[in-house]
Amino acid sequence: MLKQIATACSISTLLLVSLVATPQLKAVTIASNTAGTVSSLVGYDWGQSFTPVAGGPFDNIVFNLYSSTGAPDAAGTGFLLSTAYSGTPGALSLSTPGFLGSATASGGFYAFASSLTLLSGTEYFFYENAPLGSILGNNLFPGNSYYYSLDNSTYVSGAPNSINFTVTGNATVTPEPSSLLLLGSGMLGLIGTARRKLRA
């Protein structure tokens, strides 16, 4: 009987520890600027630099711009780079220096592969390769700026201003070791109590 109780407690402990130790995914906004109120001209390709907030690393990255109506906007293919790009929209590809990932626009968003991971406090650069309608922005966004291209010309920096955009991602949160230690101590206490009751 004692062996059965000990085995049951051990199995319960392993199950609980595995559940608690499994990283929890939590979707968060990792960078955003929605304060711009100026509507752009139509037909431009756009780029935007951004720096993820603390709490990373982040995966399942989704990027969007905002149309002049305030709705999420995306077209063509979006590219995430680790360095600024000064070529043309048409030349963006997997071989572009600093290439991290690409995503096809769908429903106003660019959803990148879940394996793409961005780090907190690191500046990244987003560019898209299809002319958009009028979008919102042109406000000061400290530390980051926008890029633009007309008629497939080379991208030009709009620093120090930015366009309106939002980047979301999943933050992986792992429970603290102290939580696991507390759980393990509780299970050992249960085993000890069961043993004393059987001996009585």
Secondary structure, 3 states (H helix, E strand, C coil): CHHHHHHHHHHHHHHHHHHHHCCEEEEEEEEEECCCCEECCCCEEEEEEECCCCCCCEEEEEEEEEECCCCEECCCEEEEECCCCCCCHHHCCCCCCCEEEEEEEECCEEECCCCCCECCCCCEEEEECCCECCEEEEEECCCCCEEEEECCCCCEECCCEEECEEEEEEEEECCCHHHHHHHHHHHHHHHHHHHHHHHC
